[in-house]
Amino acid sequence: MVPRCQVEVLYFAKSAEITGIRSETISVPQEIKASQLWNEIEARHPGLADVRNQETKSPSSPPLVEASAGGPLEHVREDVGEDEEKPKDIIRFTAEKLSVEEVSQLVTSPLCGAVSLFVGTTRNHFEGKKVISLEYEAYIPMAENEVRRICGDVRRKWPVRHIAVFHRLGLVPVSEASVVIAVSSAHRAASLGAVSYAIDALKAKVPVWKKEIYEESSSSWKRNKECFWATSD
């Protein structure tokens, strides 16, 4: 008999809309390739084949899989009472409205002469359609871990002091911020380079999905063309 294991499949964005569920546990062989796992999932939910075949062979909102025997993913910790000038990585995914001033203050330091910011906001149009809001979803444990890796990459490339990455989830109306990244450093070149790198890396690596909601009551999950799973053949 082929050894089998239980895996938990998590559905987000368009995948969740097609399947009508957020998660399920399925039994699969212990040794299984990614393509075979996809076939198992599509056998249960044939509608996912359309998602998989849209524009590229990779899904715009792929299911995420965790082995049920695995331990929990580590979350970013924000310890209270630590030395304020110890370098900090502050990472938050929240449904609350983002405050650019708050995020900026979190990285401000008397040791630094520069605080650089990136603020991503909802624009009111896309390809001739009027956008009234965006809706974001994220697999928070994985998203936090990916952002933590990005912070580590930033620190290896530039001499920065504090890093803050805030991403809003849920509905984000036009002109409101969906992501704020702030970095402080002794001199401007480091923080400017770090912020530019951080937003590009976040777009490419962090599992966040975006739905555009249009004025004419339609909506569309938009595949981030910069993300690693959306590369064309």
Helices and strands as residue ranges (DSSP letters): E 4-10, H 13-19, E 23-29, H 34-44, H 48-53, E 64-67, E 89-94, H 100-107, E 114-121, E 125-126, E 129-138, H 140-157, E 160-168, E 170-173, E 177-185, H 188-205, E 208-214, E 219-222, G 228-230
